[in-house]
Amino acid sequence: MSSFDKSTISSRFGSKAQSYEDVTPVQEEMGTVLIDRISQLRSKEQIHSILEIGCGTGRLTRQLAKAFPDAAITALDISAEMIAYAKAKFPDASYQVTDAENYLADCSDSFDLIVSNATVQWFENPELSLMNARQLLKLGGLLAFATFAEKTFHELSTSFDQAYISRGLPKKDHVVPMHNLGFWGNIFPEAEITDILVEKKFIDVRTFLHSIQLAGAVNSQSERYVIPGRVLKAMISHYTEHFKCSTTNQIKATYHVCYCFQSG
């Protein structure tokens, strides 16, 4: 796995706080699935304290407050801009601007529910950090998270690879590699782990790339490369030719979503 530049992650996501919710329908769907399954596994009466890891704009925070209205919510995010946006939308949570991995290592509190949506893929040490999270669960508590898995944006990754090959250049990674389901299963062998492939359509490749930029999920690896213009052109050509929808002129992009539910 790649190492991440946490300061870049913070600034990139923070700069897109205003646009994030409009361009992340998949993340919104992921949050809804999380809430629905948590509500099946635990009753409102069982959830009095919640820790949310990577609250972003507070979209999931607001859903959690509706689902568990009597619970105290502590919401963490590495971006001060995201926290400010979340607090303006929903002030009735305890927000902290912090690196969640550091928080989980040092926290002395305990929670009935620890939840995270589309965040743990950015962890430097997900094994240790999520084990730390599990240790913070109260008796009968639940750790629930959704993250992206290895087939996410496989069309884009393949098209970049082919573009570099066609231009006789060494390949560079421009798509952040994601862990597979086995990785999460090794951490939590007793957990309920499921996955789903979500296919979204875009007018063209540039529109798709722009949507990623508007979400802030770009340029966050510690080693970053400038994409040569001829490679970008070849990538777009390959993507358009090989990953076009059969019934329209749109291109498709795959989001591979993994859900994990681990009891304390």
ABEGO torsion letter per residue (X at the ends): XBBBBAAAAAAAAAAAAAAAAAABAAAAAAAAAAAAAAAAABBAAABABBBBBGAEAGAAAAAAAAABAABBBBBBBABAAAAAAAAAABAABBBBBBBAAAAAAABABBBABBBBBGAAAABABAAAAAAAAAAABBBGBBBBBBBBBAABGAAAAAAAAAAAAAAGBBBBBABBBBBBAAAAAAABAABBBBBBBBBBBBABAAAAAAAAAAAGBBGABABBBBBBAAAAAAAAAAAAAAABBAABABBBBBBBBBBBBBBX
